[in-house]
């Protein structure tokens, strides 16, 4: 087993890092400087039995890591990088810490996830979708309310319970999605009803205004106007004819006067 003193002397394990029982409360910066060019080659890291309360963000560089032992520390939360970048993890030992929650773990080759003796209140049912996961003991979490107490030490029962929860949650999500769709349709229908009601009200108001503006005796008034126009037209024609007759008589009278004057001459 390698110690931190061995590393300081230049003895560097090629693919693994073991720093158990070192009383570490953080990852030393000089240790990171020593390993920063080898992080992507690391396949195994053990930091158990220390005083770590958190894990640094260096995890995003451990893309080939297969085994990670963080047991027997005081860690409360894990960085999300573990679930996002350490995609080759097969064994993740987190027992005997102070974990209150877990990030999303998209670890598709994970086989062992030891969660014993923490402060977890919930374990995501999505873990049941990791087909390779076989060992997931979680007894010792006194606040855990999603797994029955007598089932927590049996990984098969834990996974079975998580699968039931995932199926149930999927149904809930599906029903909620359908409910939201129906609710949206209902809102659209209700809006359409309101719009139709407003349009109908506007039409009714317009009809009322037109009825109020129309004269009560409009038909009679129109008839009288037409009759007066006809009478006036007839009177005008009579006057024109009278003038024509007067003009003809005047022409005849003038003509006869000229004849008489010619006779006297």
C-alpha positions in Angstrom: 0.0 0.0 0.0 1.4 3.4 -1.0 1.3 6.3 1.5 1.5 10.1 0.9 5.1 10.0 2.1 6.0 7.5 -0.5 4.5 9.8 -3.2 6.5 12.7 -1.9 9.6 10.5 -2.5 8.6 10.1 -6.1 7.2 6.6 -5.9 4.0 7.1 -8.0 1.6 4.2 -8.7 1.0 4.0 -12.4 -2.8 3.5 -12.5 -4.0 3.6 -8.9 -3.9 6.0 -5.9 -4.2 4.7 -2.3 -4.4 7.3 0.5 -6.3 5.4 3.2 -6.0 6.4 6.9 -4.1 9.6 6.1 -6.2 12.0 8.2 -6.8 14.1 5.1 -9.5 16.7 5.3 -8.9 17.8 1.7 -7.0 16.8 -1.4 -3.5 18.5 -1.1 -2.7 20.8 -3.9 0.8 19.4 -4.4 -0.8 16.0 -4.7 -2.9 17.3 -7.6 0.2 18.9 -9.2 2.0 15.6 -8.9 -0.8 13.7 -10.6 -2.5 16.2 -12.9 -0.9 14.7 -16.0 -1.9 11.2 -15.0 -5.5 11.8 -13.9 -6.9 10.5 -17.2 -4.9 7.2 -16.7 -6.3 6.6 -13.2 -8.4 3.4 -12.9 -8.5 3.1 -9.1 -8.6 5.7 -6.2 -9.0 4.9 -2.5 -9.4 7.7 0.0 -11.2 5.8 2.8 -10.8 6.4 6.5 -10.0 10.1 6.3 -11.7 13.3 7.3 -12.9 14.5 3.9 -16.1 16.5 4.0 -16.2 17.2 0.2 -14.6 15.9 -3.0 -13.0 18.4 -5.4 -14.0 19.0 -9.0 -11.0 17.1 -10.3 -13.4 14.2 -10.9 -14.2 15.5 -14.4 -10.7 14.5 -15.5 -11.0 10.9 -14.2 -12.7 9.5 -17.4 -11.1 6.1 -17.1 -11.7 5.6 -13.3 -13.2 2.2 -12.5 -13.0 2.0 -8.7 -13.6 4.8 -6.3 -13.5 4.3 -2.5 -14.6 7.3 -0.4 -15.9 5.3 2.5 -15.5 6.3 6.2 -15.3 10.1 5.7 -17.7 12.9 6.5 -18.8 13.7 3.0 -22.3 15.3 2.7 -22.7 15.7 -1.0 -20.9 14.4 -4.2 -19.9 16.6 -7.1 -22.1 16.1 -10.2 -19.0 15.4 -12.2 -18.9 11.9 -10.8 -22.1 11.0 -12.5 -21.3 12.9 -15.7 -17.6 12.1 -16.4 -16.6 9.0 -14.5 -18.6 6.9 -16.9 -16.4 3.8 -16.5 -16.9 3.4 -12.8 -17.8 -0.1 -11.8 -17.4 0.2 -8.0 -18.4 3.3 -6.0 -18.0 2.9 -2.2 -19.7 5.7 -0.2 -20.6 3.9 3.0 -20.1 5.4 6.4 -20.3 9.1 5.4 -22.9 11.8 6.0 -24.5 11.9 2.6 -27.9 13.5 2.5 -28.4 13.2 -1.3 -26.9 11.8 -4.5 -26.4 13.5 -7.8 -27.8 11.9 -11.0 -25.5 8.9 -11.7 -25.5 8.1 -15.4 -23.0 5.2 -14.8 -24.0 2.5 -17.2 -21.4 -0.1 -16.2 -21.7 0.4 -12.4 -21.9 -2.9 -10.5 -21.5 -1.9 -6.9 -22.9 1.2 -5.1 -22.5 1.0 -1.3 -24.7 3.5 0.5 -24.7 2.1 4.0 -24.7 4.3 7.1 -25.4 7.7 5.7 -28.2 10.3 6.1 -30.0 9.6 2.9 -33.7 10.4 2.8 -34.3 9.2 -0.7 -32.6 7.0 -3.4 -33.4 7.8 -7.0 -35.5 5.1 -8.7 -33.5 5.9 -11.9 -30.7 3.8 -10.5 -32.8 0.7 -11.3 -32.2 1.5 -15.0 -28.5 0.7 -14.6 -28.7 -2.9 -15.9 -25.2 -3.8 -14.5 -26.0 -2.7 -11.0 -26.1 -5.7 -8.7 -25.0 -4.5 -5.3 -26.6 -1.5 -3.6 -26.8 -2.0 0.2 -28.4 1.0 1.9 -29.1 -0.1 5.5 -28.1 2.3 8.2 -29.9 5.3 6.6 -32.3 6.1 9.4 -34.2 8.8 7.5 -34.6 6.8 4.3 -38.3 6.6 3.6 -38.4 5.0 0.1 -37.0 1.5 1.0 -38.5 -0.6 3.8 -36.1 -1.1 6.7 -36.0 -4.9 6.5 -35.2 -4.8 2.8 -32.2 -2.3 2.8 -29.5 -4.9 3.3 -30.7 -7.1 0.4 -29.6 -5.5 -2.9 -32.0 -7.6 -5.0 -35.0 -6.4 -2.9 -33.7 -2.8 -3.1 -33.4 -2.9 -6.9 -36.9 -4.5 -7.1 -38.3 -1.7 -5.0 -36.6 0.9 -7.1 -37.9 -0.6 -10.3 -41.5 -0.5 -8.9 -41.0 3.1 -8.0 -39.6 3.9 -11.4 -42.6 2.2 -13.1 -45.0 4.0 -10.8 -43.2 7.3 -11.4 -43.3 6.8 -15.1 -47.1 6.3 -15.0 -47.4 9.4 -12.8 -45.3 11.4 -15.3 -47.3 10.1 -18.2 -50.6 11.0 -16.6 -49.3 14.4 -15.6 -48.2 15.0 -19.2 -51.6 14.0 -20.5 -53.3 16.1 -17.9 -51.2 19.2 -18.9 -52.1 18.5 -22.6 -55.8 18.3 -21.8 -55.6 21.3 -19.6 -54.0 23.3 -22.4 -56.7 22.1 -24.8 -59.4 23.1 -22.3 -57.9 26.5 -21.9 -57.8 27.0 -25.7 -61.4 25.8 -26.0 -62.5 28.1 -23.1 -60.7 31.1 -24.8 -62.5 30.2 -28.1 -65.8 30.1 -26.3 -65.1 33.5 -24.7 -64.1 35.0 -28.1 -67.3 33.6 -29.8 -69.3 35.0 -26.9 -67.7 38.5 -27.4 -68.3 38.3 -31.2 -71.9 37.4 -30.7 -72.3 40.2 -28.3 -70.8 42.7 -30.7 -73.2 41.5 -33.5 -76.2 41.9 -31.2 -75.1 45.4 -30.2 -74.7 46.3 -33.9 -78.1 45.0 -34.8 -79.6 47.0 -31.9 -77.9 50.2 -33.0 -79.1 49.7 -36.6 -82.7 49.1 -35.4 -82.6 52.3 -33.3 -81.2 54.4 -36.2 -83.8 53.2 -38.7 -86.9 55.6 -39.0 -90.1 54.0 -37.7 -92.1 55.2 -40.8 -89.3 54.8 -43.2 -91.5 53.0 -45.8 -94.2 55.6 -45.7 -91.7 58.4 -46.0 -90.2 56.8 -49.0 -93.6 56.4 -50.7 -94.5 60.0 -50.0 -91.1 61.2 -51.4 -91.6 59.2 -54.6 -95.2 60.5 -55.0 -94.2 64.1 -54.5 -91.4 63.6 -57.1 -93.9 62.2 -59.6 -96.4 65.1 -59.1 -93.7 67.6 -59.4 -92.5 66.0 -62.6 -96.1 66.1 -64.0 -96.5 69.8 -63.1 -93.3 70.7 -64.8 -94.3 69.0 -67.9 -97.6 70.9 -68.0 -95.8 74.2 -67.6 -93.5 73.4 -70.5 -96.4 72.4 -72.7 -98.3 75.7 -71.8 -95.2 77.7 -72.7 -95.0 75.9 -76.0 -98.6 76.7 -76.8 -98.1 80.4 -75.9 -95.1 80.6 -78.1 -97.0 78.9 -81.0 -99.9 81.4 -80.6 -97.5 84.3 -80.5 -95.8 83.1 -83.7 -99.2 82.8 -85.5 -100.3 86.2 -84.3 -97.1 87.8 -85.6 -97.4 86.1 -88.9 -101.0 87.2 -89.4 -100.0 90.8 -88.5 -97.4 90.9 -91.2 -99.9 89.7 -93.8 -102.3 92.5 -93.0 -99.6 95.1 -93.2 -98.6 93.8 -96.7 -102.3 94.1 -97.8 -102.6 97.7 -96.7 -99.5 98.6 -98.6 
